[in-house]
Amino acid sequence: MIGRRSFLAGAAGTATVAAAPWARAADAGDAALRAVLDGLAKLDSPAAKLKKLAGIDTHDLSPGALLELEAAREGLAIDARIAAIMPFGRLGRSPYSVTPSTGAWREPAAPDAADRIAADSTAVRNEAAAGIILPRDALDRAVAGLAKAAAGATGGVALALAEQGRLLASLAPRAGDPGVGRLPHGSEYFDLLIDRQFGGRDATAIHRRVMAKAREMTAEADELLARSGYTGRTTGQRFRAAFRDPRFLYADSEDGRNRAVADMNRWLGRARGRLPRLFESLPPECANVAVRRMTPVEEAAKKGGYRVLPSRDGAPGSYFVDLSDIRRRPDWSLASVVHHELLPGHMVQLPLDVRANPHAIRSEYTAGFAEGWAIYAEELMVRQGTFAGDDRARLGFLHWMLFRLGRSIIDTGVHSERWSVREARETLERMQGEPAFFATFDQDIQRVCLEPGARVGEALAWLALADRCGRGGATGLPRRHRAAIADGRLRLTSLDRRMLRNSRGKSIR
C-alpha cells in the first residue's frame, strides 16, 4: 500500500512534493509472474498464451503485479476472440496488413525486406478474398507511397514493391467506404477493439454518451462565444472567428514566443500549487517540470511538441511547445495544454508509470489510459475552479474537449454508425471549426479510418476516470487518485476493483 505523506511548504512558501516510499521491493511471486509474461512471446496464439496464465496464484503478487496479470488475462481473452472472427490484418489494431503508414514496404532497407513485402502481398490477397480492402483514399495513398519507395529501391526489393503497388492498384475498383462495421463480424470486431484499448464495449451506447457530452460542452461554448461577441451559423464558425481575433494572438517573433512560454509557466505554477488538494503524495520529480522553447532548428523544422519526463536523479521534466506557427495559437488556447501535458496530466501519471515499470503486455492492453488521464486532468482543473472568472481560458478548455470528443465521435461514427468521410469531416467542422494545432481534420479522419477504436479508448478512459474519481466530490479525492494511478496504468475492471476497495477503506492491493 502506498504510504500517506503530506505536501510540504518550500522555503519561499511554494508547494513542493514530499518524498514517499514509491520504490518498493517486489513481493513474492512478482519475479515469477514476470518470467511467465516474458515467455509468452514464444507462443503462437492468444489462446495458448492465455492458457499459460491459468492457475497463477494472485495472493503473493504486489498491487502492480496484480495489474499485470489482470491486463494480460483480459487482453489475451479479447485477442483470442478477435483471432477467431478476424484472422486478417494486424491483430488487435487493424484488419489491413498494408496501409499508407504500416507494412514491410515502409522499411525497404531491412535485410529481409523483399521476403517481408512479398509476405504482406500474400496477406493482402487473402484479405481481398474475404472482402477486406483498404478504403479508396487510403488505398490511393498506399499505392503512391509504394511507387515512390520502388523508385528508390533496387533488385528484389524494387520488384516486390512494384508488385505490391500493382496488386493494390488492381483492388481500386472494389475499394469502398471506410468502417469496419461493414465487414463480416464487423460490429463485434469493433467492440472488441474498443475493449482492448482500456475496457468497455457497445459502440452504439458509447456513441450516444459521447454525443451527449459534446452537446453539453457545445452549449457552454456557444454561450461563451456569444458573450465574447463571436458570430456564425455553427459553433465551429464562431470558434474560427475567435481563433482569428488579433487581440489575443502572440506576435510572430522571439518576444511573442517567449511571452507564450512565460504565460504557460504561470499557469503551471498555479497548477503546482493545487497539487496538495489532489494527491496524497507524489514522487518529488512530478513537480520538477516546466514549459520550454524548442531550439531554433526544431522550430524551423516545425517539430511537433514533445515531452521529456523528469527523472528520479533530479533532472527536470520539460514540455517543449511547438510555436512554429504561433499565430494559430491564441493565448486563451494554451492554459489547458499545460494541464494536459504537464500538471496534473502527463507529468504526474507518466513518472508514476515509469516507477511502476509495467510489463509490455500490460501496456498493450491499457493503450487508452495515459491519454485518458491527461484529458481527465484538464477537466479536473476546471472542476477545481482554475478557470473561474476567466471566460477566455475556459473557452480554450472547451475547444480542446470538443477536439477530443470529436475524435471519439468520428471513430464510432465511421466504424459503428457507418458514416462517410464527408459526414465525419462535416461533424468536426461543425463542432470545432478550427482543428487542433498539430493535426488537421483530414489527418484525424485518416487515422481513425485505419486504426479503429483507438480514439474511443482514450475517451472511455477519460470518462471512466471522471466518473470514478469524481464520485464523492472533494472528500477522498486524493485517495481515489492514488487508487487510479499509484501502480501505473490499468484497465477499467482493475480501476473499478481498486475504487471499490478504496471506498471500503481497504488496501488497494
Secondary structure as the mmCIF struct_conf table of DSSP 4:
data_model
#
loop_
_struct_conf.conf_type_id
_struct_conf.id
_struct_conf.beg_label_comp_id
_struct_conf.beg_label_asym_id
_struct_conf.beg_label_seq_id
_struct_conf.end_label_comp_id
_struct_conf.end_label_asym_id
_struct_conf.end_label_seq_id
HELX_LH_PP_P HELX_LH_PP_P1 ILE A 2 ARG A 4
STRN STRN1 LEU A 8 ALA A 9
TURN_TY1_P TURN_TY1_P1 ALA A 11 ALA A 12
BEND BEND1 GLY A 13 GLY A 13
STRN STRN2 ALA A 15 THR A 16
BEND BEND2 ALA A 23 ALA A 23
HELX_LH_PP_P HELX_LH_PP_P2 ALA A 25 ASP A 27
TURN_TY1_P TURN_TY1_P2 ALA A 28 GLY A 29
HELX_RH_AL_P HELX_RH_AL_P1 ASP A 30 GLY A 39
HELX_RH_3T_P HELX_RH_3T_P1 LEU A 40 LYS A 42
BEND BEND3 LEU A 43 SER A 45
HELX_RH_AL_P HELX_RH_AL_P2 PRO A 46 LYS A 52
TURN_TY1_P TURN_TY1_P3 LEU A 53 GLY A 55
BEND BEND4 THR A 58 THR A 58
TURN_TY1_P TURN_TY1_P4 HIS A 59 ASP A 60
HELX_RH_AL_P HELX_RH_AL_P3 PRO A 63 ILE A 85
BEND BEND5 PHE A 88 GLY A 89
STRN STRN3 ARG A 90 ARG A 90
TURN_TY1_P TURN_TY1_P5 LEU A 91 ARG A 93
STRN STRN4 SER A 94 SER A 94
BEND BEND6 PRO A 95 PRO A 95
BEND BEND7 SER A 97 SER A 97
BEND BEND8 PRO A 100 SER A 101
BEND BEND9 GLY A 103 GLY A 103
HELX_RH_3T_P HELX_RH_3T_P2 ALA A 104 ARG A 106
TURN_TY1_P TURN_TY1_P6 PRO A 108 ALA A 109
BEND BEND10 ALA A 110 ALA A 110
TURN_TY1_P TURN_TY1_P7 PRO A 111 ASP A 112
HELX_RH_AL_P HELX_RH_AL_P4 ALA A 113 ALA A 129
TURN_TY1_P TURN_TY1_P8 ALA A 130 GLY A 131
HELX_RH_AL_P HELX_RH_AL_P5 ARG A 136 ALA A 151
TURN_TY1_P TURN_TY1_P9 GLY A 152 GLY A 152
HELX_RH_AL_P HELX_RH_AL_P6 GLY A 155 SER A 170
TURN_TY1_P TURN_TY1_P10 LEU A 171 LEU A 171
HELX_RH_3T_P HELX_RH_3T_P3 ALA A 172 ARG A 174
HELX_RH_3T_P HELX_RH_3T_P4 VAL A 180 ARG A 182
BEND BEND11 LEU A 183 LEU A 183
TURN_TY1_P TURN_TY1_P11 PRO A 184 HIS A 185
HELX_RH_AL_P HELX_RH_AL_P7 GLY A 186 GLN A 197
TURN_TY1_P TURN_TY1_P12 PHE A 198 PHE A 198
BEND BEND12 GLY A 199 GLY A 199
HELX_RH_AL_P HELX_RH_AL_P8 ALA A 203 ARG A 227
TURN_TY1_P TURN_TY1_P13 SER A 228 GLY A 229
BEND BEND13 ARG A 233 THR A 234
HELX_RH_AL_P HELX_RH_AL_P9 THR A 235 PHE A 243
TURN_TY1_P TURN_TY1_P14 ARG A 244 ARG A 244
HELX_RH_3T_P HELX_RH_3T_P5 PRO A 246 PHE A 248
HELX_LH_PP_P HELX_LH_PP_P3 LEU A 249 ALA A 251
BEND BEND14 ASP A 252 SER A 253
HELX_RH_AL_P HELX_RH_AL_P10 GLU A 254 LEU A 278
BEND BEND15 GLU A 280 GLU A 280
HELX_RH_3T_P HELX_RH_3T_P6 PRO A 284 ALA A 287
STRN STRN5 VAL A 289 ARG A 293
HELX_LH_PP_P HELX_LH_PP_P4 MET A 294 THR A 295
HELX_RH_AL_P HELX_RH_AL_P11 PRO A 296 ALA A 300
TURN_TY1_P TURN_TY1_P15 ALA A 301 LYS A 302
HELX_LH_PP_P HELX_LH_PP_P5 LYS A 303 GLY A 305
STRN STRN6 TYR A 306 VAL A 308
TURN_TY1_P TURN_TY1_P16 ARG A 312 ASP A 313
BEND BEND16 GLY A 314 GLY A 314
HELX_LH_PP_P HELX_LH_PP_P6 ALA A 315 PRO A 316
STRN STRN7 GLY A 317 VAL A 321
TURN_TY1_P TURN_TY1_P17 SER A 324 ASP A 325
HELX_RH_3T_P HELX_RH_3T_P7 ILE A 326 ARG A 328
BEND BEND17 ARG A 329 ARG A 329
HELX_RH_3T_P HELX_RH_3T_P8 ASP A 331 SER A 333
BEND BEND18 LEU A 334 LEU A 334
HELX_RH_AL_P HELX_RH_AL_P12 ALA A 335 GLU A 341
TURN_TY1_P TURN_TY1_P18 LEU A 342 GLY A 345
HELX_RH_AL_P HELX_RH_AL_P13 HIS A 346 ALA A 356
HELX_RH_AL_P HELX_RH_AL_P14 ALA A 360 GLU A 364
TURN_TY1_P TURN_TY1_P19 TYR A 365 GLY A 368
HELX_RH_AL_P HELX_RH_AL_P15 PHE A 369 ARG A 383
TURN_TY1_P TURN_TY1_P20 GLN A 384 GLY A 389
HELX_RH_AL_P HELX_RH_AL_P16 ASP A 391 HIS A 415
TURN_TY1_P TURN_TY1_P21 SER A 416 SER A 416
BEND BEND19 GLU A 417 GLU A 417
HELX_RH_AL_P HELX_RH_AL_P17 VAL A 421 MET A 431
TURN_TY1_P TURN_TY1_P22 GLN A 432 GLN A 432
BEND BEND20 GLY A 433 GLU A 434
TURN_TY1_P TURN_TY1_P23 PHE A 437 PHE A 438
HELX_RH_AL_P HELX_RH_AL_P18 PHE A 441 LEU A 450
BEND BEND21 GLU A 451 GLU A 451
TURN_TY1_P TURN_TY1_P24 PRO A 452 GLY A 453
HELX_RH_AL_P HELX_RH_AL_P19 ALA A 454 GLY A 470
TURN_TY1_P TURN_TY1_P25 ARG A 471 GLY A 476
HELX_RH_AL_P HELX_RH_AL_P20 LEU A 477 ILE A 485
TURN_TY1_P TURN_TY1_P26 ALA A 486 ASP A 487
HELX_RH_AL_P HELX_RH_AL_P21 LEU A 492 SER A 503
TURN_TY1_P TURN_TY1_P27 ARG A 504 GLY A 505
#
